[in-house]
Amino acid sequence: MVDVGDKLATLRRASARALVRMAPDTAARVVAGDAPKGDVISTARIAGIQAAKRTAELIPLCHPLPLSFVDVSIAIDTGDGVVTIEAETRTTAQTGVEMEAMTACAVAALTVYDMVKGIERGVEIAEVALLEKTGGKQDWRRP
């Protein structure tokens, strides 16, 4: 791991997004709560929060962080068949929380896939991207 021992502990925040594409009919069933495995939205949200908390166990060289906040929100566009997952993570630490935000989105997206694969096999996790990070040496925002 990179040595962050000389860095100041500052308030760090990150947000990320994942997109999951599916047929409009599948997205409508997700909204209706009519998936074979149950409530897709709530399950994916909790999976994302759990994943953020365990990021250092999943990513080999990632520092374990004391997260002070994690939120995962999910929006569904039934017309286009797109599930948009956004995560925000915060901590006061010596290193940032980008990996935790992206891990939350990735695992929430995988959970959506797992819960709808019985309806549609062609579901695609189309994107996992960092949107913004603040705190530390330099803030960054996706243009």
Biotite code that builds the C-alpha atoms (Angstrom):
import biotite.structure as struc

atoms = struc.array([
    struc.Atom([0.000, 0.000, 0.000], chain_id="A", res_id=1, res_name="MET", atom_name="CA", element="C"),
    struc.Atom([1.046, 3.590, -0.492], chain_id="A", res_id=2, res_name="VAL", atom_name="CA", element="C"),
    struc.Atom([2.264, 5.247, 2.710], chain_id="A", res_id=3, res_name="ASP", atom_name="CA", element="C"),
    struc.Atom([-0.241, 7.966, 3.673], chain_id="A", res_id=4, res_name="VAL", atom_name="CA", element="C"),
    struc.Atom([1.149, 8.392, 7.190], chain_id="A", res_id=5, res_name="GLY", atom_name="CA", element="C"),
    struc.Atom([2.473, 11.912, 6.560], chain_id="A", res_id=6, res_name="ASP", atom_name="CA", element="C"),
    struc.Atom([-0.778, 13.175, 5.011], chain_id="A", res_id=7, res_name="LYS", atom_name="CA", element="C"),
    struc.Atom([-3.227, 15.266, 6.998], chain_id="A", res_id=8, res_name="LEU", atom_name="CA", element="C"),
    struc.Atom([-6.572, 13.721, 7.859], chain_id="A", res_id=9, res_name="ALA", atom_name="CA", element="C"),
    struc.Atom([-9.111, 15.890, 6.035], chain_id="A", res_id=10, res_name="THR", atom_name="CA", element="C"),
    struc.Atom([-12.763, 15.586, 5.115], chain_id="A", res_id=11, res_name="LEU", atom_name="CA", element="C"),
    struc.Atom([-12.915, 13.494, 1.935], chain_id="A", res_id=12, res_name="ARG", atom_name="CA", element="C"),
    struc.Atom([-15.971, 12.986, -0.264], chain_id="A", res_id=13, res_name="ARG", atom_name="CA", element="C"),
    struc.Atom([-16.533, 11.073, -3.493], chain_id="A", res_id=14, res_name="ALA", atom_name="CA", element="C"),
    struc.Atom([-19.469, 10.347, -5.764], chain_id="A", res_id=15, res_name="SER", atom_name="CA", element="C"),
    struc.Atom([-19.742, 7.770, -8.521], chain_id="A", res_id=16, res_name="ALA", atom_name="CA", element="C"),
    struc.Atom([-22.295, 6.401, -10.967], chain_id="A", res_id=17, res_name="ARG", atom_name="CA", element="C"),
    struc.Atom([-23.100, 3.100, -12.634], chain_id="A", res_id=18, res_name="ALA", atom_name="CA", element="C"),
    struc.Atom([-25.497, 2.509, -15.515], chain_id="A", res_id=19, res_name="LEU", atom_name="CA", element="C"),
    struc.Atom([-27.326, -0.755, -16.082], chain_id="A", res_id=20, res_name="VAL", atom_name="CA", element="C"),
    struc.Atom([-29.116, -1.202, -19.424], chain_id="A", res_id=21, res_name="ARG", atom_name="CA", element="C"),
    struc.Atom([-32.022, -3.575, -19.920], chain_id="A", res_id=22, res_name="MET", atom_name="CA", element="C"),
    struc.Atom([-35.199, -3.895, -21.940], chain_id="A", res_id=23, res_name="ALA", atom_name="CA", element="C"),
    struc.Atom([-37.903, -1.367, -21.047], chain_id="A", res_id=24, res_name="PRO", atom_name="CA", element="C"),
    struc.Atom([-40.216, -4.237, -20.009], chain_id="A", res_id=25, res_name="ASP", atom_name="CA", element="C"),
    struc.Atom([-37.580, -5.505, -17.561], chain_id="A", res_id=26, res_name="THR", atom_name="CA", element="C"),
    struc.Atom([-37.108, -2.004, -16.136], chain_id="A", res_id=27, res_name="ALA", atom_name="CA", element="C"),
    struc.Atom([-40.877, -1.704, -15.698], chain_id="A", res_id=28, res_name="ALA", atom_name="CA", element="C"),
    struc.Atom([-40.917, -4.939, -13.714], chain_id="A", res_id=29, res_name="ARG", atom_name="CA", element="C"),
    struc.Atom([-38.126, -3.611, -11.493], chain_id="A", res_id=30, res_name="VAL", atom_name="CA", element="C"),
    struc.Atom([-40.160, -0.476, -10.787], chain_id="A", res_id=31, res_name="VAL", atom_name="CA", element="C"),
    struc.Atom([-43.262, -2.572, -10.097], chain_id="A", res_id=32, res_name="ALA", atom_name="CA", element="C"),
    struc.Atom([-41.340, -4.806, -7.685], chain_id="A", res_id=33, res_name="GLY", atom_name="CA", element="C"),
    struc.Atom([-42.190, -7.798, -9.882], chain_id="A", res_id=34, res_name="ASP", atom_name="CA", element="C"),
    struc.Atom([-38.762, -9.435, -10.210], chain_id="A", res_id=35, res_name="ALA", atom_name="CA", element="C"),
    struc.Atom([-38.428, -13.150, -9.378], chain_id="A", res_id=36, res_name="PRO", atom_name="CA", element="C"),
    struc.Atom([-36.041, -12.438, -6.482], chain_id="A", res_id=37, res_name="LYS", atom_name="CA", element="C"),
    struc.Atom([-38.081, -9.562, -5.037], chain_id="A", res_id=38, res_name="GLY", atom_name="CA", element="C"),
    struc.Atom([-37.369, -5.877, -4.427], chain_id="A", res_id=39, res_name="ASP", atom_name="CA", element="C"),
    struc.Atom([-34.457, -5.075, -6.736], chain_id="A", res_id=40, res_name="VAL", atom_name="CA", element="C"),
    struc.Atom([-34.043, -1.443, -5.719], chain_id="A", res_id=41, res_name="ILE", atom_name="CA", element="C"),
    struc.Atom([-33.825, -1.954, -1.952], chain_id="A", res_id=42, res_name="SER", atom_name="CA", element="C"),
    struc.Atom([-31.629, -5.021, -2.277], chain_id="A", res_id=43, res_name="THR", atom_name="CA", element="C"),
    struc.Atom([-29.191, -3.305, -4.661], chain_id="A", res_id=44, res_name="ALA", atom_name="CA", element="C"),
    struc.Atom([-29.046, -0.228, -2.435], chain_id="A", res_id=45, res_name="ARG", atom_name="CA", element="C"),
    struc.Atom([-28.139, -2.271, 0.661], chain_id="A", res_id=46, res_name="ILE", atom_name="CA", element="C"),
    struc.Atom([-25.622, -4.330, -1.349], chain_id="A", res_id=47, res_name="ALA", atom_name="CA", element="C"),
    struc.Atom([-23.916, -1.126, -2.473], chain_id="A", res_id=48, res_name="GLY", atom_name="CA", element="C"),
    struc.Atom([-23.703, 0.238, 1.065], chain_id="A", res_id=49, res_name="ILE", atom_name="CA", element="C"),
    struc.Atom([-22.277, -3.052, 2.348], chain_id="A", res_id=50, res_name="GLN", atom_name="CA", element="C"),
    struc.Atom([-19.737, -3.127, -0.479], chain_id="A", res_id=51, res_name="ALA", atom_name="CA", element="C"),
    struc.Atom([-18.499, 0.396, 0.276], chain_id="A", res_id=52, res_name="ALA", atom_name="CA", element="C"),
    struc.Atom([-17.870, -0.650, 3.870], chain_id="A", res_id=53, res_name="LYS", atom_name="CA", element="C"),
    struc.Atom([-15.834, -3.688, 2.713], chain_id="A", res_id=54, res_name="ARG", atom_name="CA", element="C"),
    struc.Atom([-13.867, -2.119, -0.128], chain_id="A", res_id=55, res_name="THR", atom_name="CA", element="C"),
    struc.Atom([-10.458, -2.705, 1.480], chain_id="A", res_id=56, res_name="ALA", atom_name="CA", element="C"),
    struc.Atom([-11.272, -6.433, 1.655], chain_id="A", res_id=57, res_name="GLU", atom_name="CA", element="C"),
    struc.Atom([-12.081, -6.525, -2.065], chain_id="A", res_id=58, res_name="LEU", atom_name="CA", element="C"),
    struc.Atom([-9.390, -4.285, -3.567], chain_id="A", res_id=59, res_name="ILE", atom_name="CA", element="C"),
    struc.Atom([-5.983, -5.630, -2.517], chain_id="A", res_id=60, res_name="PRO", atom_name="CA", element="C"),
    struc.Atom([-3.997, -2.395, -2.031], chain_id="A", res_id=61, res_name="LEU", atom_name="CA", element="C"),
    struc.Atom([-6.846, -0.178, -0.871], chain_id="A", res_id=62, res_name="CYS", atom_name="CA", element="C"),
    struc.Atom([-6.568, 1.383, 2.599], chain_id="A", res_id=63, res_name="HIS", atom_name="CA", element="C"),
    struc.Atom([-9.310, 0.480, 5.103], chain_id="A", res_id=64, res_name="PRO", atom_name="CA", element="C"),
    struc.Atom([-11.213, 3.664, 5.940], chain_id="A", res_id=65, res_name="LEU", atom_name="CA", element="C"),
    struc.Atom([-13.607, 4.656, 8.712], chain_id="A", res_id=66, res_name="PRO", atom_name="CA", element="C"),
    struc.Atom([-16.562, 5.740, 6.584], chain_id="A", res_id=67, res_name="LEU", atom_name="CA", element="C"),
    struc.Atom([-18.727, 8.419, 8.153], chain_id="A", res_id=68, res_name="SER", atom_name="CA", element="C"),
    struc.Atom([-21.389, 8.335, 5.404], chain_id="A", res_id=69, res_name="PHE", atom_name="CA", element="C"),
    struc.Atom([-22.462, 6.107, 2.525], chain_id="A", res_id=70, res_name="VAL", atom_name="CA", element="C"),
    struc.Atom([-25.551, 6.580, 0.396], chain_id="A", res_id=71, res_name="ASP", atom_name="CA", element="C"),
    struc.Atom([-26.692, 4.730, -2.709], chain_id="A", res_id=72, res_name="VAL", atom_name="CA", element="C"),
    struc.Atom([-29.577, 6.065, -4.784], chain_id="A", res_id=73, res_name="SER", atom_name="CA", element="C"),
    struc.Atom([-31.225, 4.327, -7.709], chain_id="A", res_id=74, res_name="ILE", atom_name="CA", element="C"),
    struc.Atom([-33.322, 5.856, -10.477], chain_id="A", res_id=75, res_name="ALA", atom_name="CA", element="C"),
    struc.Atom([-35.006, 3.934, -13.278], chain_id="A", res_id=76, res_name="ILE", atom_name="CA", element="C"),
    struc.Atom([-35.921, 5.201, -16.743], chain_id="A", res_id=77, res_name="ASP", atom_name="CA", element="C"),
    struc.Atom([-38.436, 2.616, -17.919], chain_id="A", res_id=78, res_name="THR", atom_name="CA", element="C"),
    struc.Atom([-38.697, 4.171, -21.385], chain_id="A", res_id=79, res_name="GLY", atom_name="CA", element="C"),
    struc.Atom([-35.010, 3.695, -22.132], chain_id="A", res_id=80, res_name="ASP", atom_name="CA", element="C"),
    struc.Atom([-34.512, 0.680, -19.845], chain_id="A", res_id=81, res_name="GLY", atom_name="CA", element="C"),
    struc.Atom([-31.708, 2.328, -17.864], chain_id="A", res_id=82, res_name="VAL", atom_name="CA", element="C"),
    struc.Atom([-31.061, 1.959, -14.154], chain_id="A", res_id=83, res_name="VAL", atom_name="CA", element="C"),
    struc.Atom([-28.834, 4.755, -12.836], chain_id="A", res_id=84, res_name="THR", atom_name="CA", element="C"),
    struc.Atom([-27.053, 4.042, -9.584], chain_id="A", res_id=85, res_name="ILE", atom_name="CA", element="C"),
    struc.Atom([-25.271, 6.850, -7.727], chain_id="A", res_id=86, res_name="GLU", atom_name="CA", element="C"),
    struc.Atom([-23.202, 6.535, -4.585], chain_id="A", res_id=87, res_name="ALA", atom_name="CA", element="C"),
    struc.Atom([-21.721, 9.100, -2.235], chain_id="A", res_id=88, res_name="GLU", atom_name="CA", element="C"),
    struc.Atom([-19.095, 8.303, 0.373], chain_id="A", res_id=89, res_name="THR", atom_name="CA", element="C"),
    struc.Atom([-17.481, 10.455, 3.060], chain_id="A", res_id=90, res_name="ARG", atom_name="CA", element="C"),
    struc.Atom([-14.738, 10.129, 5.647], chain_id="A", res_id=91, res_name="THR", atom_name="CA", element="C"),
    struc.Atom([-12.214, 12.171, 7.545], chain_id="A", res_id=92, res_name="THR", atom_name="CA", element="C"),
    struc.Atom([-8.960, 10.385, 6.775], chain_id="A", res_id=93, res_name="ALA", atom_name="CA", element="C"),
    struc.Atom([-5.526, 10.565, 5.165], chain_id="A", res_id=94, res_name="GLN", atom_name="CA", element="C"),
    struc.Atom([-6.691, 9.190, 1.819], chain_id="A", res_id=95, res_name="THR", atom_name="CA", element="C"),
    struc.Atom([-9.750, 9.504, -0.394], chain_id="A", res_id=96, res_name="GLY", atom_name="CA", element="C"),
    struc.Atom([-12.946, 7.500, -0.707], chain_id="A", res_id=97, res_name="VAL", atom_name="CA", element="C"),
    struc.Atom([-13.169, 7.164, -4.501], chain_id="A", res_id=98, res_name="GLU", atom_name="CA", element="C"),
    struc.Atom([-12.756, 3.402, -4.444], chain_id="A", res_id=99, res_name="MET", atom_name="CA", element="C"),
    struc.Atom([-15.554, 3.047, -1.886], chain_id="A", res_id=100, res_name="GLU", atom_name="CA", element="C"),
    struc.Atom([-17.976, 5.075, -4.040], chain_id="A", res_id=101, res_name="ALA", atom_name="CA", element="C"),
    struc.Atom([-17.132, 3.138, -7.203], chain_id="A", res_id=102, res_name="MET", atom_name="CA", element="C"),
    struc.Atom([-17.278, -0.207, -5.390], chain_id="A", res_id=103, res_name="THR", atom_name="CA", element="C"),
    struc.Atom([-20.723, 0.683, -4.040], chain_id="A", res_id=104, res_name="ALA", atom_name="CA", element="C"),
    struc.Atom([-21.935, 1.402, -7.580], chain_id="A", res_id=105, res_name="CYS", atom_name="CA", element="C"),
    struc.Atom([-20.336, -1.696, -9.092], chain_id="A", res_id=106, res_name="ALA", atom_name="CA", element="C"),
    struc.Atom([-21.780, -4.085, -6.509], chain_id="A", res_id=107, res_name="VAL", atom_name="CA", element="C"),
    struc.Atom([-25.210, -2.440, -6.645], chain_id="A", res_id=108, res_name="ALA", atom_name="CA", element="C"),
    struc.Atom([-25.122, -2.835, -10.451], chain_id="A", res_id=109, res_name="ALA", atom_name="CA", element="C"),
    struc.Atom([-24.111, -6.498, -10.157], chain_id="A", res_id=110, res_name="LEU", atom_name="CA", element="C"),
    struc.Atom([-26.970, -6.993, -7.712], chain_id="A", res_id=111, res_name="THR", atom_name="CA", element="C"),
    struc.Atom([-29.444, -5.495, -10.195], chain_id="A", res_id=112, res_name="VAL", atom_name="CA", element="C"),
    struc.Atom([-28.104, -7.898, -12.836], chain_id="A", res_id=113, res_name="TYR", atom_name="CA", element="C"),
    struc.Atom([-28.370, -10.879, -10.500], chain_id="A", res_id=114, res_name="ASP", atom_name="CA", element="C"),
    struc.Atom([-31.934, -10.041, -9.541], chain_id="A", res_id=115, res_name="MET", atom_name="CA", element="C"),
    struc.Atom([-33.216, -9.614, -13.117], chain_id="A", res_id=116, res_name="VAL", atom_name="CA", element="C"),
    struc.Atom([-31.226, -12.285, -14.959], chain_id="A", res_id=117, res_name="LYS", atom_name="CA", element="C"),
    struc.Atom([-34.215, -14.626, -14.648], chain_id="A", res_id=118, res_name="GLY", atom_name="CA", element="C"),
    struc.Atom([-36.231, -12.135, -16.709], chain_id="A", res_id=119, res_name="ILE", atom_name="CA", element="C"),
    struc.Atom([-33.551, -11.068, -19.178], chain_id="A", res_id=120, res_name="GLU", atom_name="CA", element="C"),
    struc.Atom([-30.042, -12.390, -19.816], chain_id="A", res_id=121, res_name="ARG", atom_name="CA", element="C"),
    struc.Atom([-28.990, -9.448, -22.022], chain_id="A", res_id=122, res_name="GLY", atom_name="CA", element="C"),
    struc.Atom([-28.726, -6.939, -19.175], chain_id="A", res_id=123, res_name="VAL", atom_name="CA", element="C"),
    struc.Atom([-25.544, -4.883, -19.446], chain_id="A", res_id=124, res_name="GLU", atom_name="CA", element="C"),
    struc.Atom([-23.549, -3.034, -16.823], chain_id="A", res_id=125, res_name="ILE", atom_name="CA", element="C"),
    struc.Atom([-22.617, -0.194, -19.128], chain_id="A", res_id=126, res_name="ALA", atom_name="CA", element="C"),
    struc.Atom([-20.543, 2.128, -16.987], chain_id="A", res_id=127, res_name="GLU", atom_name="CA", element="C"),
    struc.Atom([-18.956, 2.596, -13.583], chain_id="A", res_id=128, res_name="VAL", atom_name="CA", element="C"),
    struc.Atom([-17.384, 6.028, -13.242], chain_id="A", res_id=129, res_name="ALA", atom_name="CA", element="C"),
    struc.Atom([-16.129, 8.436, -10.623], chain_id="A", res_id=130, res_name="LEU", atom_name="CA", element="C"),
    struc.Atom([-18.098, 11.688, -10.825], chain_id="A", res_id=131, res_name="LEU", atom_name="CA", element="C"),
    struc.Atom([-16.340, 13.813, -8.233], chain_id="A", res_id=132, res_name="GLU", atom_name="CA", element="C"),
    struc.Atom([-13.879, 13.755, -5.357], chain_id="A", res_id=133, res_name="LYS", atom_name="CA", element="C"),
    struc.Atom([-13.122, 16.458, -2.820], chain_id="A", res_id=134, res_name="THR", atom_name="CA", element="C"),
    struc.Atom([-10.630, 16.806, 0.006], chain_id="A", res_id=135, res_name="GLY", atom_name="CA", element="C"),
    struc.Atom([-6.964, 16.037, 0.090], chain_id="A", res_id=136, res_name="GLY", atom_name="CA", element="C"),
    struc.Atom([-4.422, 17.555, -2.270], chain_id="A", res_id=137, res_name="LYS", atom_name="CA", element="C"),
    struc.Atom([-6.698, 18.234, -5.240], chain_id="A", res_id=138, res_name="GLN", atom_name="CA", element="C"),
    struc.Atom([-10.446, 18.194, -5.920], chain_id="A", res_id=139, res_name="ASP", atom_name="CA", element="C"),
    struc.Atom([-11.650, 16.624, -9.181], chain_id="A", res_id=140, res_name="TRP", atom_name="CA", element="C"),
    struc.Atom([-14.945, 16.625, -11.080], chain_id="A", res_id=141, res_name="ARG", atom_name="CA", element="C"),
    struc.Atom([-15.914, 14.778, -14.256], chain_id="A", res_id=142, res_name="ARG", atom_name="CA", element="C"),
    struc.Atom([-16.545, 17.369, -16.990], chain_id="A", res_id=143, res_name="PRO", atom_name="CA", element="C"),
])
